[in-house]
Amino acid sequence: RRAALARAMPPHSAAIFAAAPALRWPGTVIPAGKYRQDADFAYYTGVTQPDCVAVVERGRTEDDVRYALIVPKRCERHAQWDGERIDARAGETVFGADAAYEADERAAAYATEAVRNARGGVFVDLDKVDEDASVVHRALGARARGGGGGDGVRPVRGMSHRLRWRKSDAELALIKNSVDLDVQAFVKAFQTSRAGATEADVMAQHEAACRIGGADRLAYPSVVGSGAGACVVHYHQNDKMLEDGDLLLMDAGCELNGYVSDITRTWPISGRWTQAQLDVYSVVLEAHDACLRAARVDGETSLMDIHRLSIDVLANGLAKLLPNTSARALIRSGEYAKYYPHSVGHWLGADTHDVPSVAVSTPFERNVAFTIEPGLYFSPHDLDVPADLRGIGVRIEDDCVVDANGAVVALSAALPTDPDAVAALASSTFFRPV
């Protein structure tokens, strides 16, 4: 991976990556959960602890690459309270650094020299460099004082994200493992959702299944919205009691071995659809299926094209659900966005919204992972829609990859989307994913 980065860098340049800072509970020194590394830093180093800096230097040729790792100095107090951290020796023998330094004057001198020698430019994402990363700040400050100024200091995310966008077969296997675990956890969530239970009960069963299955953490805070809560795209209260007759929308994922899943399903809590719920669900499912069929590697089709298709299909469905309108009018006025306010998908990988600098207008390529997630949401307070639609929110999301043969595969297809199968799962206590 570092060699691929060096090939993308100009001669005589340097790339700097800073580890994500450790988070603490507000007003305390207590760690805020298990540490999560910055995805770029983890990709090029494999190091999963804070307070580290990686420097990749390229010389005249792409084979002339030097990798240095700067680690925190050993602190007895830190070891007692938070545990041991890797040292310089481990940086070289375990993590493959050509040279490793403790964060002291020697490390600062090395980083400063590397930055000064980078005539071809310095690549660093300054917004990800913590204020406590004094080695990086001193090196960049010395470059500025030496006459380099801001010229030649550019973000590294563009190069890095493009490299991370296309996954190796091993990465795709890790994503599939995460998705499989998420599917199993969703089954637990389905089986927990009954009138009288709470959104928190459903959320807890899903998270427990993920944790027991080996997940490091959830991929993001779960959305478990029943009734009108399903109309809030990032609903996070997750505290209401479930009621018969309502839908439950759950958007949840897990992180397993550094790669994430991101699935959404919507189902009737009672196991029985009302006609209005089924009508909305069917429109969203039609868009979901059409988008899956349309995604392909042909040098032209992109995630943006799939989004435009989702708008077309959903607008046609809205024209049948809403009075006195047409698909064309909804699209031309932008009124469709009132009911479909988000994109159809995003890239997927080490982060849930992975490699955001890779434009969604980029044509699909092999070994790329992404989501497909159309939805429709009708506010309970919207008097412009029929009364039986108010308070209905539906989203269907699957995790997809373009395999080595160029075929698009829905990794989460084992979790049903067919409305009859969804209703059966919601009213059952036993289900084995296919």
N, C-alpha and C positions, 0 to 999 in steps of 0.2 A: 504493500500500500504506500509506504514512504517512497519507494522507487517510482511508482506511478505518479505520485505528487511531484517528484523531482523532474520527471519528464515533461510535466505541464508547466514547470517554472522556467523563467528565462535564465540564461547563464549568469553566474555570479550573483545569486539572489539567496534570500533566507526567508523561511516561513516560521512563524512563532505561534504556538498554541498554548493557551493557559487553561489549566484545569478549572472546572466549575467551583465556585466558592462553597464552603460548608455552610449550611443554613442552620440557624438556631431559633428556638422558640422565642418570640418577642420578649425582651427584658430578662432573658436568662442565658446561661451557657449550655443549656440542654440541647443536644442535636435534634433537629426537626425531622425525625425519621431517618431511615437508611439513606446514606449518601448516594446521590445520583450524579454520575460523571457527565460532562459535556460530550455530546455525541462525536464531534470532530476529534476531540482529544482522545477519547477512547478508541476511535477508529485507527488512529496512527500510532498509539502507544500501548493499548491494552491495560493501562494503569487506571485503577478505580479508586483513587483517593484524591483529596483536595491538595492545594498548596504546591502543585507541581507545574513546571513549565517545560515544554518540548521545543527544540529548535532543530529545524531541518535546513541544512545548507547545501546548495548546489554550486558546484564549481563550473569550469568551462564546459564540460560535457555532461550529459545526463547520467552517466555512470559515476561521476565524481560527486558522491553524496555522503554527507556526514550528519549523523543524528546524535544530538546531545539531550540529556534529560537532567533537569534540575529538581532536586527533591528537598523537602524541608529538613532543617537540622534536627537531630534527635533531641527530644525534650522529655526528661523523666516524668515531669508533671503531666504532659500530654499522654504519655504511655500509660500512666496510672489511671487517668480519667477517661480517655477515649480509645486507648489501645495503641499498639505499635504501628509505625508507618514504615514503608519501604525505605531503605537507605541507598546510598550511591552504589554500593556493591551489587545490590539486587537490580538496580537500574541497568547495570551492564550485563550481569550474568543471567538474569531472568527476563528482562524486558528489552534486551538487545541493543542498548545504547552503545555507540562507539565511545562515548565518554559520559560520565555522570558526575554531578557535583552537588554538594550540599549548598543550600541557599546562603552563601556567605560572600566575602569580597572576591574570592576566586571565581565563583559563579558569575558575579556581576561583571568582572573583568572579561570573562569569556563571552558573555552575551553582548557586551558593548563592542568587543572586537568583531564579533560575527556580524553585527548590524552595520558597523562602519565599513566592513569589507564588502557588503552587499551592494555593489555598484548597479546590479540589475534590478534592485528594488527589494523592499522589505514587505512581506505579506503578513498581516496580523489583523484580527477582528478586535479593534480597540474597545468596542462595547462589551466584549466578553473578558476583558482583562480587569480583574478585581483591583480595587484601590490598594490592597495590601501586597500586590505582586510587584514588589519594589525592584526586583531584578529587571523586569521588563520595562518599567518606567524609567529606570536609570539608563538602560541601554538606548531607548528611544530618545530620551532627553539629550544624551551625549551625541547622538546622530544629528539632532536639531541644532545643537550648539556648534557642531562641526561644519555647518553650512548645508546639511541635507534638507533641513526644514521639513515641511510636510510632503514635499515632492518625493516620490518613490516609496512612500508608505501607503500601501493599499490593502483592502480587505482580502483575506484568504478564502472566505466562504465560497466565492464563485468557483474557484478551482476545486476546492474540497467537495462541495456539494455535487458538482458534476461527476466526480469520481465515485462518490457514495451513492449516487442515483441508481447506477446499474449495479445490482447485487451479484455476488458470487453465488455459485450453486450452494455452497455451505450456508451463506446468509439466507437464501431462500428457504432452506431446510429449517433454519432457526425461526424464521417468521412463521412457517407452517406449524412448527411445534407450539408456538405461542397462540396461534389461531385455534389449534386443536384443543388446547387447554381452556381457552376462552369459550369455545363451543360447549365443552363439558360443564363449565361454570354457569353458562346461560341455561342449561337444562335444569340445574338446581334452582335457578331464579324462577323459571317457569313453574316449577313444582311447588315453590313457596308462595306464589301469588294467588291468594284467595281472599275473598271478602273477610274483613276483620283483621287480616295481617296488615303490616305497614310497609311503606316504601323502604324503610330502613331494614326491615326483615329481609326483603328481597335483595337489597344491596349487600347485606352482611353474608347471606348464603353464597352469593356470587364471589365475593372477595375471599371468603373462607376456602371455597373450592379452588380458587386460583393459588392461594397461599399454600394449601396442602399439596397442590400439584407441583410446587416448586417455584412459583413466580416470585421474583424479587419484590415486586410492588404492582399496584395497578398502573396502567399506562397513563391514566388521567383520572380526575374525580368522576365517578360514575354519575350518569344521569338516569334517575329512576323516577319518572314523572307519570302519575296517574291522573285521569280526568283532564281538567284544564291544564295541569302541569305539563302534559305532553305537548302543549302548544308553545312552551318556553324552550328554545333550542338548547340553551345551557342551563337547564333547571338543576339546581343543586340542593334545594331544601331537603328533599328525600325524607320527609317526616310525616306525610299524610297517611291516614288509614285508607286501605283499598276498599272500594265499593263495587258491588255487582252492577253491571251495566256500563262501567267505565272501561276505557282502554288503559293499558300500561305501556309506556314507551321506555325502553331501556337501552342506553348507549354506554357500553362498558368495554374495557379492554385490559389486558395485563402485559407486563414486561417479563419475559423469560429469557435468561441468558443474553441480555442486552438488546433484544428485539421485541417489538410490540405488536399487539393485535388491536382491532378497533371495530366492533360489531354493534349494530343496532337492530333490534326487533321490536315490533309493536303487536300486542295481542289483547284479546278481550279477557278481562279478569275472570269472568264467569265461564269462559270457554264457549260463549255464544255471541256472535256478531249481531248488532242491530243492522238494519238495512243501510242506514246512513253511514255507519262505520265501515261496512263492507264496501260501499260505493267509493268512499275515499281511499280505503286500502287498495282496492282494485286499480284505481288510477295510478297510485304510487308504484304498485307492483308492475304495472305495464311499463312505466318509465324505467324502473329498475332493470327489468328484463331486456328492454330495448337497448339500454346503455351497455349492458353486458354483451349483447350480440354485436353491437357496433364497434366496440373496442378491438383494435387490431394493429398489427405492425405492417404498415404499408408505405412508410416514409412520409405520410401526410397526416393521418389521424392523430389527434392529440386529446388530452383531457379537456381542453377548452371546447373542442368539437363535441365531445360527449356531453359537456354541460349544455351546449346549445341544443342538442337533441333532447336532453331532459326538459328543458324549457318548453320545447315544442310539444312534447307528449303531455306534460303536466298542464299546459295551457289548453290543449284540446280537451283534457279531462275536466278542467275547471269550467270550460264553456258549457259542459253538460251538467255540472253540479250547481252552477250559479245562474240566476235569472238575468235575462236582458244583456248578455255579453257574448263575445266571440273570442276565439283563440287569437285571431289577428289583432283585435282591439286590446286584449290583455297584454300582448307582447309589445305592440307599438307604443302603448302608454306606459309600459313598465309596471302596470298594476299587478301582474302575476307575482312580483317580488313581495307583495304584501302577504302572500300565502306560501311562497317558496323563497325565503330570504337568504339562503346560503348556496354555496357551490355544490356541484354534484360529487366532488371528491377531492382528494389530496394525495400526495406521495406518502408512502408508508415505509418504515424501516426501523432504525434505532430510535427515532422520535416518532410520535404519533403524526404530527404534521412535519414530515421529514423533508430535508433539503429544500427549504422554501425559496431559495434563490433560483432554482430550476423552474423556469416559467411553465405554466400549465399549457401554453401554446406549443411546447416542445413535442414533436411527434414521438409516439410510443416507440420504445426499443425493447429488445429482448432483455430479460432479467430485471425488469422494473416492477416495483410493487406499488399499488395504489388502492384507493377505496372508491366504491360506487355507492352513493347515499342520497337518493332523491327523497323529498318529503313534502308534505302539505300540512298547514297549520291554520286552523280557523279559531280566532280568538273568541272566547265566550262573550265578549262585549261588542262584537262586530254585528251591528244591526243590519248590515248590508248583505249578510248571507242568510240563507234559510235557517230557521230556528233549530232544526234537527242536526245541522252541521256545526253549530257553535260549541266550542270546547273540545273538538276533535283534532288531535294531532297524530300524524303518522309519519314515520321515517323507517326505511329499510336500508341497511348498510351491510355490504359484504367486502371482505378483503380479497384483492385480486392480484395476480402476478401474470406477467407475460413470460411464458416458459421459453426454454432454449430453442423450441421449434417455432416460436412466434405465436403460439396459441394463448389466448387469455383464459385463465383458470380462476374460478372463484374458490378460494381456499376454505371459506366458511360455508360452503354449500351444504354441508352435513346438517346445519341448523335450518329447518324448513322455512320457506317463505310462502308456500302455497297456503291460502287462507284456511282451507279445511284442515290441513296438517297442523297449522299454527293453533287453530282452535282445539284440535285434539290434544296437542301437547299441553296447552294451558289447562285442560280439564283432566289430565292424566297424572299419575304419580310415578310412572315408569317410562323411560324412553332411552333408547340406545342410539346415539348418532350413527348414521350409516357411513 
